[in-house]
Amino acid sequence: MIPSIELIRFIAVIFITFTHTRHEFKSGYFFFIIETLPTYGTAILSIISGYLYYVVSQKKPNLFFKKIKSLAIPYLIANVVVLILVLGFYYVIGYNPLNRLNYDYSLITEGLFALNSPPINPPTYFIRDIFILFCVLALFTQKAYKTLFILIPLLIFGTVFLRWDVVFLFIVGILFASIKNKFKKKHFLLSAGVLTLIAAIWFQNYLKFPISFFVFVFLLDLKIKFFNSGRFTYLLHLYHSPIIVITYPILNQYIQNEYLKVIFQILISIVFVYFLFLTTKRFKVLKTLSGGR
């Protein structure tokens, strides 16, 4: 466990919960906090994943099977749970929680396997793309040809990566880890600062990339004490969105203030996941939900 990474990951996933809240905000500071800021969380998680691959995962054998356990199975469980809930709401009580998918075969091809678009539990697209990345790495570094049973169908019927920025930042994390000890921290911060300035002037759509890298480098070597947040943050990433979707109609009935409505959505998702976290600690068999963490 690297305490600074645990802290960075914890903050990043909390930010990610913001963007899946239901609200009426279209602009302003609060809109920036709940819609723009969370995208930096996903960017930082991508860098962390690449960094940890180089530092930890690449040295381990059977990478493909380890990532099936830690990524693919939790991803599938989280989306199957949401799929069952959606079908129950629709066919039992007549409530339609979907705003993107249809009640046909696409619930499986897209909702579960995300062949061309985010799955029914949207935030888990990140888990899906990271797993595919590890499949590619396992194929070329460990000759894990069984990954072809996953990669070839995606090449034929779908899209290998839903978000190429995840791939790009994952590679950035690998490159940084590979040269980290060859340069001083201030050199990386200066480089990220220059790239941020360039992006701010000419490439504003890509501004979050150098900023996310700057934040990661700045916080990485902090000498702090922090709890092992891996299981909690993973569960929060996987389950905050369905919790928000399910509880929002109730909140919407009793809370009129839009600010409070957003805040309560975030707090409720964190509290529910915390109880799920405690349950998985008590019953070891439920560690499968968080990939064995």
C-alpha positions as CSV (number, residue, x, y, z in Angstrom):
1,M,0.0,0.0,0.0
2,I,1.3,3.5,-0.9
3,P,-0.5,6.0,1.4
4,S,-0.3,8.9,-1.0
5,I,-1.9,6.9,-3.8
6,E,-4.6,5.7,-1.5
7,L,-5.4,9.4,-0.7
8,I,-5.3,10.5,-4.4
9,R,-7.6,7.6,-5.3
10,F,-10.0,8.4,-2.5
11,I,-10.3,12.0,-3.6
12,A,-10.6,11.1,-7.3
13,V,-13.5,8.7,-6.7
14,I,-15.3,11.1,-4.5
15,F,-15.1,13.6,-7.3
16,I,-16.4,11.0,-9.8
17,T,-19.6,10.6,-7.7
18,F,-20.4,14.3,-8.3
19,T,-20.9,14.0,-12.0
20,H,-23.6,11.3,-11.7
21,T,-25.9,13.4,-9.5
22,R,-29.3,14.6,-11.0
23,H,-29.6,18.4,-11.0
24,E,-30.8,21.5,-12.9
25,F,-27.5,23.4,-13.0
26,K,-26.3,24.6,-16.4
27,S,-23.4,26.9,-15.5
28,G,-21.6,28.6,-12.7
29,Y,-19.2,27.5,-10.0
30,F,-21.4,24.8,-8.6
31,F,-21.8,23.4,-12.1
32,F,-18.0,23.4,-12.5
33,I,-17.6,21.4,-9.3
34,I,-20.2,18.7,-10.0
35,E,-19.6,18.4,-13.8
36,T,-16.2,19.5,-14.8
37,L,-14.1,18.7,-11.8
38,P,-15.1,15.0,-11.7
39,T,-13.5,14.5,-15.2
40,Y,-10.1,15.2,-13.5
41,G,-10.8,12.3,-11.1
42,T,-11.1,9.9,-14.0
43,A,-8.0,11.3,-15.6
44,I,-6.0,10.8,-12.3
45,L,-7.3,7.3,-11.9
46,S,-6.1,6.4,-15.4
47,I,-2.6,7.7,-14.5
48,I,-2.6,5.8,-11.2
49,S,-3.5,2.6,-13.1
50,G,-0.6,2.9,-15.5
51,Y,1.8,3.8,-12.7
52,L,0.8,0.8,-10.6
53,Y,1.0,-1.5,-13.6
54,Y,4.6,-0.6,-14.1
55,V,5.5,-0.6,-10.4
56,V,3.5,-3.6,-9.3
57,S,1.4,-5.6,-11.8
58,Q,3.9,-6.2,-14.6
59,K,6.1,-8.2,-12.2
60,K,3.4,-10.6,-11.4
61,P,2.6,-13.8,-13.4
62,N,-0.8,-14.7,-14.8
63,L,-1.7,-11.1,-15.2
64,F,-4.8,-11.9,-17.3
65,F,-6.4,-14.2,-14.7
66,K,-5.6,-11.8,-11.9
67,K,-7.4,-9.0,-13.7
68,I,-10.4,-11.2,-14.4
69,K,-10.7,-11.5,-10.7
70,S,-10.0,-7.9,-9.7
71,L,-11.6,-6.1,-12.7
72,A,-13.9,-8.2,-15.0
73,I,-15.9,-10.1,-12.3
74,P,-16.6,-6.9,-10.1
75,Y,-17.6,-5.1,-13.3
76,L,-20.0,-7.9,-14.4
77,I,-21.5,-8.2,-11.0
78,A,-22.1,-4.4,-10.7
79,N,-23.8,-4.3,-14.1
80,V,-25.8,-7.4,-13.6
81,V,-27.1,-6.0,-10.3
82,V,-28.2,-2.8,-12.1
83,L,-29.7,-4.8,-15.0
84,I,-31.8,-6.8,-12.6
85,L,-33.0,-3.7,-10.7
86,V,-33.8,-1.9,-14.0
87,L,-35.9,-4.9,-15.3
88,G,-37.6,-5.2,-11.9
89,F,-38.5,-1.5,-11.8
90,Y,-39.8,-1.6,-15.4
91,Y,-41.8,-4.8,-15.4
92,V,-43.0,-4.9,-11.8
93,I,-43.8,-1.3,-10.8
94,G,-43.8,0.4,-14.3
95,Y,-41.0,2.8,-13.6
96,N,-38.5,3.4,-16.4
97,P,-35.1,4.4,-15.1
98,L,-33.3,4.2,-18.4
99,N,-32.6,7.2,-20.5
100,R,-30.1,5.7,-23.0
101,L,-30.7,2.0,-23.6
102,N,-33.8,0.2,-24.9
103,Y,-35.5,-2.9,-23.4
104,D,-34.2,-5.3,-26.1
105,Y,-31.0,-7.2,-26.8
106,S,-29.0,-4.0,-26.4
107,L,-29.4,-4.4,-22.6
108,I,-27.0,-7.3,-23.0
109,T,-24.7,-6.2,-25.8
110,E,-24.4,-2.6,-24.6
111,G,-25.8,-2.6,-21.1
112,L,-23.7,-5.5,-19.9
113,F,-20.8,-6.0,-22.3
114,A,-20.5,-2.4,-23.5
115,L,-19.5,-3.3,-27.0
116,N,-19.9,0.2,-28.4
117,S,-21.1,2.4,-25.5
118,P,-20.9,2.8,-21.7
119,P,-22.7,-0.1,-19.8
120,I,-25.9,0.2,-18.0
121,N,-23.9,1.2,-14.9
122,P,-22.2,4.1,-16.7
123,P,-19.1,4.8,-14.4
124,T,-17.9,1.2,-14.9
125,Y,-16.9,2.0,-18.5
126,F,-13.5,2.9,-16.9
127,I,-13.2,-0.6,-15.3
128,R,-14.1,-2.1,-18.7
129,D,-11.4,-0.1,-20.6
130,I,-8.7,-0.7,-17.9
131,F,-9.5,-4.5,-18.1
132,I,-9.1,-4.5,-21.9
133,L,-5.8,-2.6,-21.5
134,F,-4.6,-5.3,-19.2
135,C,-5.7,-7.9,-21.7
136,V,-3.6,-6.3,-24.4
137,L,-0.6,-6.0,-22.1
138,A,-0.9,-9.6,-21.0
139,L,-1.1,-10.7,-24.6
140,F,2.1,-8.9,-25.7
141,T,4.2,-9.2,-22.5
142,Q,3.1,-12.6,-21.1
143,K,1.8,-14.3,-24.3
144,A,-1.6,-14.8,-22.7
145,Y,-3.3,-15.9,-25.9
146,K,-6.6,-16.6,-24.0
147,T,-7.1,-12.8,-24.0
148,L,-7.9,-13.2,-27.8
149,F,-11.3,-14.7,-26.8
150,I,-12.1,-11.2,-25.5
151,L,-10.2,-9.0,-27.8
152,I,-11.2,-10.6,-31.2
153,P,-15.0,-10.3,-30.5
154,L,-14.5,-6.7,-29.6
155,L,-12.5,-6.1,-32.8
156,I,-15.3,-7.7,-34.9
157,F,-18.5,-6.6,-33.2
158,G,-17.6,-3.6,-31.1
159,T,-15.1,-1.0,-30.0
160,V,-11.9,-2.1,-28.2
161,F,-11.7,1.1,-26.1
162,L,-14.6,3.3,-25.3
163,R,-12.4,6.2,-24.2
164,W,-9.0,6.7,-25.7
165,D,-8.1,9.3,-23.1
166,V,-8.0,6.5,-20.5
167,V,-5.5,4.6,-22.7
168,F,-3.4,7.7,-23.2
169,L,-3.2,8.6,-19.5
170,F,-2.5,5.0,-18.6
171,I,0.5,5.1,-20.9
172,V,1.5,8.5,-19.3
173,G,1.4,6.7,-15.9
174,I,3.7,3.9,-17.2
175,L,6.1,6.3,-18.7
176,F,6.3,8.4,-15.6
177,A,6.9,5.3,-13.4
178,S,9.7,4.2,-15.8
179,I,11.6,7.4,-15.6
180,K,10.6,8.7,-12.2
181,N,13.9,7.9,-10.5
182,K,16.0,9.5,-13.3
183,F,14.8,13.0,-12.8
184,K,13.9,15.2,-9.8
185,K,10.3,15.9,-8.9
186,K,10.6,19.6,-9.7
187,H,11.5,18.7,-13.3
188,F,8.2,16.8,-13.7
189,L,6.2,19.6,-12.0
190,L,7.9,22.2,-14.2
191,S,7.1,20.2,-17.4
192,A,3.5,19.7,-16.3
193,G,3.3,23.4,-15.6
194,V,4.6,24.3,-19.0
195,L,2.2,21.9,-20.7
196,T,-0.7,23.3,-18.7
197,L,0.2,26.8,-19.8
198,I,0.3,25.7,-23.5
199,A,-3.0,23.8,-23.2
200,A,-4.6,26.8,-21.5
201,I,-3.7,29.1,-24.4
202,W,-4.0,26.8,-27.5
203,F,-5.6,23.5,-26.5
204,Q,-8.2,24.1,-23.8
205,N,-10.1,20.9,-24.5
206,Y,-7.0,19.0,-23.3
207,L,-6.3,21.1,-20.2
208,K,-7.2,18.4,-17.8
209,F,-4.4,16.1,-18.9
210,P,-1.4,18.2,-17.8
211,I,-3.3,19.4,-14.7
212,S,-4.1,15.8,-13.7
213,F,-0.5,14.8,-14.2
214,F,0.7,17.8,-12.2
215,V,-1.7,16.9,-9.3
216,F,-0.6,13.2,-9.4
217,V,3.1,14.1,-9.4
218,F,2.7,16.7,-6.6
219,L,0.9,14.4,-4.3
220,L,2.6,11.1,-5.0
221,D,5.6,11.4,-2.7
222,L,3.7,13.1,0.2
223,K,4.8,11.6,3.5
224,I,1.4,10.9,5.1
225,K,-0.5,8.3,6.9
226,F,-3.8,7.2,5.2
227,F,-6.0,4.1,5.5
228,N,-6.1,1.4,2.8
229,S,-9.0,2.9,0.8
230,G,-8.8,0.4,-2.1
231,R,-11.9,-1.6,-1.2
232,F,-14.1,1.3,-0.3
233,T,-13.2,3.5,-3.3
234,Y,-13.6,0.6,-5.6
235,L,-17.1,-0.2,-4.2
236,L,-18.0,3.5,-4.4
237,H,-16.9,3.7,-8.0
238,L,-18.9,0.6,-8.9
239,Y,-22.2,1.3,-7.0
240,H,-22.6,5.1,-6.4
241,S,-24.5,5.6,-9.7
242,P,-27.3,3.0,-9.2
243,I,-27.7,4.2,-5.6
244,I,-28.2,7.8,-6.8
245,V,-30.6,6.7,-9.5
246,I,-32.7,4.6,-7.0
247,T,-32.8,7.2,-4.2
248,Y,-33.2,10.3,-6.4
249,P,-37.1,10.1,-6.9
250,I,-37.5,10.0,-3.1
251,L,-35.1,13.0,-2.5
252,N,-36.9,14.9,-5.3
253,Q,-40.2,14.6,-3.4
254,Y,-38.9,15.9,-0.1
255,I,-36.1,18.4,-1.0
256,Q,-36.7,21.4,-3.1
257,N,-33.3,23.2,-2.8
258,E,-31.2,22.1,-5.7
259,Y,-27.9,22.5,-3.8
260,L,-29.1,20.3,-0.9
261,K,-30.5,17.8,-3.4
262,V,-27.0,17.3,-5.0
263,I,-25.3,17.2,-1.6
264,F,-27.7,14.6,-0.3
265,Q,-27.3,12.4,-3.4
266,I,-23.5,12.4,-2.8
267,L,-23.8,11.7,0.9
268,I,-26.4,9.0,0.5
269,S,-24.2,7.1,-2.0
270,I,-21.2,7.4,0.3
271,V,-23.1,6.2,3.3
272,F,-24.8,3.3,1.5
273,V,-21.4,2.2,0.0
274,Y,-19.8,2.5,3.5
275,F,-22.3,0.0,4.9
276,L,-21.6,-2.3,1.9
277,F,-17.9,-1.9,2.6
278,L,-18.5,-3.0,6.3
279,T,-20.6,-5.9,5.1
280,T,-17.9,-7.1,2.8
281,K,-15.4,-6.9,5.6
282,R,-17.6,-9.0,7.8
283,F,-18.4,-11.7,5.2
284,K,-15.2,-12.6,3.4
285,V,-17.1,-14.3,0.5
286,L,-18.3,-10.8,-0.5
287,K,-14.8,-9.7,-1.2
288,T,-15.6,-10.8,-4.8
289,L,-17.6,-7.6,-5.1
290,S,-14.3,-5.6,-4.8
291,G,-12.1,-7.9,-6.7
292,G,-10.6,-9.5,-3.6
293,R,-9.5,-6.3,-2.1
